[in-house]
């Protein structure tokens, strides 16, 4: 299986993802600093919290609408909204006019756009791919995401403070190209029946559809397992970062003196560039490995690695455990996403993907709770708790994967008969 064998939509999405995240990575990771400068730290926290909840609510709507009206239509609407938002953000940070309020409101519009487009994007990738293609597809997508964010973040750190207007100009240019790609080159992958339904009926159907998804216990347990494992990753810039900044003594590493904050930045860079390198290797060998064994072993390495990272403060041990958990990460992500793609029925893929898309937000709540607990518990106790969270998620995967594979096999047989 090679990149050129992918459906046209997949190739466009990978190129679009790399380009948009590369330019966006120079801006959006630093917008918290921008808002804090204009509104203060406390107000910024509330504003960002509002944005997260708006995105969550809108994701539910986006998942439903994508299944009812088609993937491409929702993607195009979202990309046009985002294009308009970026233009206003550019104007609101120009040499002639500055408005932090307008900038924040357009960040909300951007969040709404992601909520509308996210489930449709994920569902479209599933629509136009085969089970045999998905591990490679997700590996390449994951590689592109990490590499673009890493390079964009480095450039953004140098350019954001003094060249924000120019960065927004570049973002608008890229977004304009993306609108053209979606409008004229992306093919619709889901054409639902165009039955005439009243708005009130759509509201009732939305709740009914999500009620059916929440009754799918296998899928919900799979999502919970994913949340617990993924929450490990968010510990680095939250609890682990706070602990390193407070308690890691300055140490000599090669030609540098590393304090806690510098160490956290180094660990993030190590993870990003190791992912970019290792994914190329994993994509070549993953088809030779058993999916269940790969997922369980990789999640175990991932959880233990982050658990150790949350306890040790020695530079060499931190680098070693980051290497171990990154190996687990690059093997875990494609297999986990392949299973995710195989679960939803054809007519409800976006609805399922909307629920799966809640992983980040719920994982952030778990991470916030560990920060609060750390003020009362010892470092060893916290390391045990954090490791246990990941291993519980791994155990859930171990229990449900056989049932999941049985469901996938039955569905494949039914499709073959039809």
N, C-alpha and C positions, 0 to 999 in steps of 0.2 A: 504494500500500500504506500503510495507516494502523494505528495502535496498536489501534484497536477491531476490526480484522480478525483480530487474533491469536487463537489458541486460548485458551480459559479458563486452561489450565495455564500458558501463557506469561505472561499478565497477572498471575496470582497469584505466579509465581516472581519477576517483576520487582519487584513490590511487596514481597514477602518479602525479597528480596535487599537492597533499599534500606533497609528497616526494620532488619533484623538487622545489617547492616554499619554502619549509623549508630550503633546502640547499642553494638555490639561494638567499633567504632572508638574509643569513649570509654574502653575498658578494655584490650583485648588488646595494642595497641601499647606499652602501658606496663607490661605484666606482667613484662618482662625486668628493669625497674628494681625491681619488687616482689620478684622472686626473688633478685636480687643483694643487696638489702637484708637478706634473711633467711638466704641461704645463702652469700653471697660470690660474687665474679665468676667464679672458676675453676669452682666447682661448678655455677653457673648455666649456664655454657657447655656442660658435660656433660649437664645435665638437658635443655636445649633440643635438643641433638643427639640424645639418646635419643627425645625426642618426635617429631622429624622422621622418624627411621628407623621408628618405630612407625607413623606416619601413612602412610609409603611402603608398608610391608608390608601394612597394612590396606586400602590403596587397591586392591591387586591382588585381595584377597578380595572387597571391595565390588563391583568391576567384574564379577567372575564371578557372585556371588550375584544381582546385579541382572538379568543376562541369564537366569539359571536360574529365578528366583522372581518377577520383576516389579519395576518401578521404584518404585511407590508403597509396596510393602511394606518395601523397604529404606530408603526415605526416612522412613517413619513410625517404624521402629525407631530410626534414627539421631536423629531429632528428639526422641523420648522419652528416649533416653540423654542427649542434650545438655540437655534440660530438667531431668532429675535431677541432672546434674553442676552446672548453674548454681545449683540450689537449695542443694546442699551447699557450693558456693563462697560463696554469700551468707551461709549460716549460719556458715561458717568465717572470715568477715570481719565479723561482727556486733559490736555493742558488748558482748556477753556472752561471746563465744567467738572465739578467733583461732587458726588452725592453718595455717601456711604449707605443711606437708606435705600436708594434705588438699587445699589449694588446688592444689598442683602435680599431685597424683594426678587431680583432676578436670580439669585442663588436658589430661592424657593421655587421659582419657575423651572430652573434646571433640575431640581430634585423631583418635581412633579413629572418632568419629561423622562427622567430615568425610571420612575415608577411605571409610566405608561409603556415605555419601550423595552424595559428589562425582560419581563416575561415573554414578550413577543420575540425578542432576539433569541432567547434560550430555546423557545419552542421551535423557531424556524431552523436552528441548527440541527435539532433532532429530526424535524420533518424531512430534511434533505440529505441526511446521513444514514448509513447502514450501521448496525452494531459493530461490524468489523472495522469500520473507519473511526469510530468515536474516540478510542483511546489515543490514537495519533492526532485526531482533530483537537481534543482537549489538551494534549501535551503541547502542540504548536501554539494554541491560543494562550495557554498558561505561560509559555516561554515568551511570547510576544508581549503579554501584559507586564511581566516582571522586568524585561529588558527596557521597555518603553518608559515605565515608571521610574526605573533606576536612573536612566540617562536624563529624563525630564526633570527629576528631582534635583540632580546635581546642577543642571543648567539653571533651574528655577532659583536655587539658593544664591546663585551669582547675579541673576537678572531681576528678580521680583521687586526688590526695593526701589530700584532706580528706573526700570523699564517696563512698568506695569502696563502702560497704555500700548506700547509696542507688542507686548505679549498678548494682550486682548485682540489687537489687530490680527496677529498670526492665528489666534484661536478662531476668530470670525472667518478668516480665509479658509481654514481647514474645514470648519463646519459647513460653509457654503458648498465646498466640494462634496462633503458627505451627503448633503441634501440631494445633490445631483445624482450621486451613486445610488441612493435609495430609490429616488423617483424614476430613474431611467434604466438602471442595470440590475437591481435586485428583482428576482422573480417571486411572485406570490406563491407560498407553499401550502396555504390552507384556505380553501374556499368553502365556507359554511353556507348552509341554506339561508337564503335571503327572505325568511318569513317576516311578515309585518307584525312587529311586537310593540305594544304601547310602552311608554317610559315606565309606568308603574309595574308592568309585567317584567321589564328588564331588572328592576330593583328586586322583585321577588325571586327572579331566576338567579340573580347574583348570589343572594343568600342561600338559595337551594343548592347551587353548584358547590359553594364552599362547604356547606354542611355535608355534602356527599364526600368531599375530599377529606374532611376531618374524621369521617367514619372509616376511612381507609387506614386501619390501625397499622398495617405493615409500613405504609408510607410515612405516617406520623412518627413511628418509632425510628425509622431511618433518618428522618429530619432531626429528631432529638439527638440521635447518636452523632450526626454531623455537627450539630451545634456544640455539643460537649467537646468534641475533638478540635473543632475550629477555634473554640475559645482559647485554646493553648496559644495559638498564633498571636492573638491580641494581647497576651500577657507581656510580650516583649516591650511594647511602647507604653505599657501601663504599670502594673505591679513590679515587673522585673526592672523596668527603667527607673522607677522611683527608688527601689531598693539599691540598685547599683549607684545611683547618684548620691545616696545618703551614706552607704556603708562600705563601698568598695574603696580601698586605699589606692593612692596613686602608685602605679607599678611601671617598671621599665619593660617595654616590649619592642624588640629589635632596635629601631632608632627613635622611638617615641616614648614619652611618658603618658600613660593611659590612666585617666580618672574615670569615674563612673559614667558621666555623660558622654565622654569620648568613646568609651567602650560600647555603650548602647548603639551609637552611630556606626561604629566599626562592625558590630554584630549584624546590624541591618544590611550593611553593604556586603558583608560576607555571605549572608543568606541570599541576597538578590543575585549576586554574580555566580554563586554556586548553582542556584536554580537555573540560571541562563545556560550554564555549561552542562549540568547533569541531565537536564531535560532532553538534550540532543541524544545522549546515550540511552536514556530510558525509553525513548520512542522507538529505538532499534530493537530492544530486548523484551519489552513489556508483553508482546504477543506470545512469547515463549513461556510465560509464567502463569500460574493458576491465579485467577482474579481474587478469590476469597483469601487464599494464603497471603497474597501480595498486600491486600487491604489490611488484614489483621496485623501482620508483621510491621508494615509501614506505620500504622497508627500507634503501635506499641513503641516503636523507636521515637516517633514524633512526641508522644506524651511523656516518656521518660526523659527525653532530651530537654524539653521545656521545664519539666519538674526539677532537673538538676540545674538548669540555668537559673531557676528561681531561688537556689540555695547557695551555690558557690560564688565566690568573688575573685578567684584566681584567674588571671588572664588566659593562661594556657588551657585550663579546664573549660572555661567559657567558650573558647574557640573550638575545642574538641567536641563539646556537646552541641554546638551550633552546626558543626559538620554532620554529626550523627542525625540530628533532627531534620536537617535539610535533605539528607538521603531519604528519610522516611517521607518527607513532604512531597518530593518529586515523584515517588512511586505511588503515593496515596491519591493525589489529586485526579489524575486521569481515570483511575479505576473507580473512584468514588463518583465522579461525574458521569461515567459510563453507566453505572448502576442507576443513578438518578434519571438519566435519559430513558432508561428501559422501563421504568415504573409506570408513567402516566399513560392512560388510554389516548388514542389518537385525537379524539374530539375534545379533550380537556387538558391538553399539554400546558397551555399558558396558565390555566388556573392552578395546576399543580406546581408549575415553576414559580408562581407568585408566592405560594406557601414556602417553597424551598428557599426563595430569596430573602426570607426573614432571618436566615441564619446569622447574618452579620449583626443585626440589631439586637437579637436576643443574646448572642455571644458577648456583645458589649455590656449588656446588663450583668451577665455573670462576672465579667472582668471587673466591672465597677464594684460588685459585691466583694470580690477578693481584696480589693484595695481597702475597703472599709474593714474587713476582718483582720487585715494585717496590722491595724492599730491596736488590736487586742491579743493577737496570737504571735508565737515565736516564729522565726524564719523556718525552722525545721517543720513545724506544724503546717505552715503555709505551703511548703514544698510538697508535703504529703497530700494536702488537700488538692493542690493544683494537679499533681500527678494522678490522683484518684479520679478527678473529673475526666481527664483524657482516657484513662483505662476503663472507666465505666462506659464511655461512648464506644470504645473498642469492643468491650464485652457485648454491648447491644448489637453491634455489627456482626459479631461472631454468632449470636443467637438467630438473627433474622436473615442472614445472607442465604442459608439453604432454602428457606421459604421464598425468598425473593427470586432465587434462581429457578425454583419450581414454577413460579408465576410466569417468569420470562419464557421458559421453555413451552408452557402451555399456550401462551400467546403467540409464540413463533409457529407452533404447529397449526393453530387456528388460522393464522395469516397464510400459511402455505396451502392449506385446504381451500381457502377462498381464492 
